[in-house]
Amino acid sequence: MEERAMEEQKCTGDHSMHICALAEANKMHVVKQLTTEPNYMCIYCGRAADLDDNLCKPVHIDVIELDEVEL
């Protein structure tokens, strides 16, 4: 997948409530509330959230394959 600048990427829903926009606005108290039990990951930025509504391009974490985890 070709990487693109965030401005070029299309997201759905209310972007002001996406984790990336909230973090950029330094609303970390809101981010904390929306990430207590993450089930989704954004394929644009890698951020995680409880609900898919809070990410630009969400994918459920169960469909993400881990090639290898280095500890």
Secondary structure per residue as TSV (DSSP state, phi and psi in degrees):
chain	resnum	aa	ss	phi	psi
A	1	M	-	360.0	130.4
A	2	E	-	-75.0	133.2
A	3	E	-	-79.0	140.4
A	4	R	-	-130.6	155.0
A	5	A	-	-64.7	149.9
A	6	M	G	-56.7	-35.1
A	7	E	G	-63.7	-28.5
A	8	E	G	-83.3	-15.0
A	9	Q	-	-86.4	145.1
A	10	K	-	-100.2	134.9
A	11	C	-	-125.7	166.0
A	12	T	-	-111.0	160.3
A	13	G	S	80.2	-164.4
A	14	D	-	-83.4	98.7
A	15	H	G	-60.0	-27.2
A	16	S	G	-64.9	-18.1
A	17	M	G	-103.9	10.5
A	18	H	S	-82.3	146.0
A	19	I	H	-54.9	-40.4
A	20	C	H	-62.7	-42.2
A	21	A	H	-69.9	-39.2
A	22	L	H	-65.7	-41.4
A	23	A	H	-66.3	-40.9
A	24	E	H	-62.3	-33.8
A	25	A	T	-84.3	6.0
A	26	N	T	59.3	36.8
A	27	K	-	-99.9	59.1
A	28	M	H	-65.9	-26.2
A	29	H	H	-65.3	-33.7
A	30	V	H	-74.4	-42.6
A	31	V	H	-56.7	-44.0
A	32	K	H	-58.2	-41.7
A	33	Q	H	-67.5	-30.0
A	34	L	H	-91.9	1.2
A	35	T	T	-130.8	34.1
A	36	T	S	-76.3	-35.7
A	37	E	S	-139.1	74.7
A	38	P	-	-62.2	131.9
A	39	N	-	-120.3	-11.0
A	40	Y	E	-130.0	150.2
A	41	M	E	-128.9	141.0
A	42	C	E	-82.2	128.2
A	43	I	T	-79.4	-8.5
A	44	Y	T	-82.5	-49.5
A	45	C	T	-118.0	-11.8
A	46	G	-	84.0	1.4
A	47	R	-	-70.5	156.3
A	48	A	E	-120.8	152.6
A	49	A	E	-151.6	159.4
A	50	D	S	-65.1	-42.4
A	51	L	S	-117.0	147.9
A	52	D	G	-67.5	-22.1
A	53	D	G	-63.1	-17.0
A	54	N	G	-101.3	18.1
A	55	L	S	-134.8	150.5
A	56	C	S	-69.8	-47.1
A	57	K	S	-135.9	77.4
A	58	P	E	-78.5	149.7
A	59	V	E	-139.6	139.2
A	60	H	E	-66.5	138.8
A	61	I	G	-64.4	-21.6
A	62	D	G	-67.7	-20.2
A	63	V	G	-96.5	-2.4
A	64	I	-	-84.4	126.5
A	65	E	-	-94.7	134.6
A	66	L	-	-96.3	117.2
A	67	D	S	-70.3	-50.9
A	68	E	-	-163.6	138.7
A	69	V	-	-110.3	122.3
A	70	E	-	-98.1	130.9
A	71	L	-	-110.3	360.0
